[in-house]
Amino acid sequence: QNQQNLKHYQWNETTAVLMNGEEKSRKVYQVHYGPDGTIQKTEVKATPEKHARGVRGHIMEKKKEEMTEEMKRAMEIVKQYVPPDPAGIQAAMNSGNASVHMAEPGKKVSLTFRNYQMPGDQLTLEFDPSTRSILGANVSTYMDDPKNPVELVVQVGKLPDGTTHPSESTLNLKSKNLTVVTTNSNY
């Protein structure tokens, strides 16, 4: 029901890319669901790109392309986790890889699923047991091998009609010192 409610909204998405903690780019999109049910984005604002000339410019452009590809790969990996697959959750539960933790009794419960998609990964969902609404999600996984970790933290917000939405997500590739922060607002 929540996913259906979101399809009636339009919002702004701000994406900031940071390298070594320094913001390298920021883009703002206007976002809505199209008639076919897919998310449609229209760029409305972007920070100007810096271009260097010569060999240095070529090296910087090549590095930017490599980082863009790394981020695309990481995004494809985390799409396997968020939104969670009911069959994957059930499989983790059946194999004994699920645990429940009362973070704040009556207010916040954490469900953790280990080895959810790959050996050594972890998906944690936090929810409010009284309203049965999700509060957030954390993914800890990797690209290719565990020495190349990928982390995703999603914070969930609530709209006036009770519909929940991902208010902010932070994707972190520690081995590349690369972070992407996406904030959704103005629903």
N, C-alpha and C positions, 0 to 999 in steps of 0.2 A: 504494500500500500504506500509506504514511504517513497519508494522509487517512482511510483505513478504520480504522486503529489509533486515531486521535483520536476516532472516534465512540464508543469504549468508555469514554472518560474523562469526568469531571466536574471542573470547576475554578472558581476565583474570578477574576473580572475586575474590576480597579479602574480607573476612568476619572476622571482629573483634568482639569479645564478651567482653563487659565490665561489671563489677559488682562494684557498688559504685564508678564508674569512673576509676577503675583500670582494665587494659586489662588482661583478663584471658586466652584468646586463640586467635589465628590468623591462618586462613587457606587461601591458594591461590588455586584456581581451574582454569583449562582451560575449557572454556565453548563453546558449539556450539549447533545448532539444529540438531537433528538426522533425518533420513529419514522419520520417522513417525510424525515429527513436534514437538516433545517434546524436552525440553532442556536437554542436556547431559553434565555432569560435571565429570572432572577427577581431583582428588586432585594432586597438584604438589608440595606443600610445606605446612608444618604445624608446629606450635610451639610445642616443646615437652611438654607432659603433666607431671605434678608433681604428684607423688604418695606418700602418707603418709602411714605408716604401722599401724597396730593394730586398736583400737577402733576409734582413730582420723581419720585414713584412711577410715574406713567404713562409718563414719559420713560424711566425705567430699565427698565420692563417692555417697552416698544417696542424698546429697544436690545437687550435679551436675546432677543427674538423674531427680530430681524434677524440677530444672531450665530448663533443656533440654525439658521436657514435657510442661512446661509453655510457652516456646518460640515456640514450635510446635503449641500449641493451639492458640497463638497470631498470628502466621503466617497464620493459616487457617482462622482466622477472617479477617485479612487485605486482603486476597485474594478475599473477597467478594466486596472489594472497588476498587482494582487496578488490572487490568485495569477496568475502570468504565463500568457499564452495561448500554447501551442506554435505556433499558426499565426502569431501576431504576432512571435514570436521568429524563426521561419523567414523571414517577410517582411523583417524588419530585416536578417537575414543575407544574404538574396538581393539586397537593395538596397545592400549595402556599408556599412550603418549599425551594424555590430557590431564590437566589438574585445575582445581578451583581454589581461588584465594579470596577471602573476604578482606579487601583493602580497607573499606570503611563500612562496618556492619550496617546493613539497611540502606546504604547509599551507593556503594561501589563494589562490584564483584569483578575479579579478573579471571578469565578463562585462558589458559595457556595450552597451546598445542605444539608439541615438539615433533620434529621430523615430519612436518606437515606436507611439504613438497619435496624436500631433499634431506639427506642425513645431516643432522646438526643444525637445521634451521629452527625457527620458532615464530609462531604467530600468537599474539596476545590480544584478546578483545576485552575491553572494559565496558561494563554496562551498569545501569541503574536498575536494581531488581524490582523496585516499587513501580516504575513506569515501563519496565522492560525495553528501555531505549538504550542504544549504544552511545557510549561516551567517547570512545577512542579505540584506536588499533595501533599495535606496534609489530613491525616485521623485522626480524633479524635473519638475514640469509647471506648468500654470497654469489659471485659470478665466477664460474669456472672452478675455483677451489676456495677453501675457507680463508686463504691468505688475502682474498679480495672481497672483504665484507661489504654488504649493502644493508643499510638500515632505513626504515621508513617509519615515521611517526605521524599518525593522523589524529587530529583533534576534531571532534564533532560538535557542531552548534545546533541550536534549535530555533526554528522560525516561529513567529507568533501563532501560526495555526497548529504547532506541534510537530511539523515536519522537520526531521533532522537532516543535516547536510555536512559534508566535510568542510569545516571552516578553515583549517590550515593543515597542510601536509609538508613534512620536511623529509627529503630524500638525501641520504648522505653516503657518499663513496669515500670512505676514510683513506683508502690506499692512494687515491688521486687528490685528496684534500678538496673535494668538490661537493658542494651542497646546493640543492635546489629547494627553495621555499615557495610554496604556492598557497595564496590566501584567496578565499572566496568571500565576497561581500556584496552589499547593496542588492539583496534579493528583492 
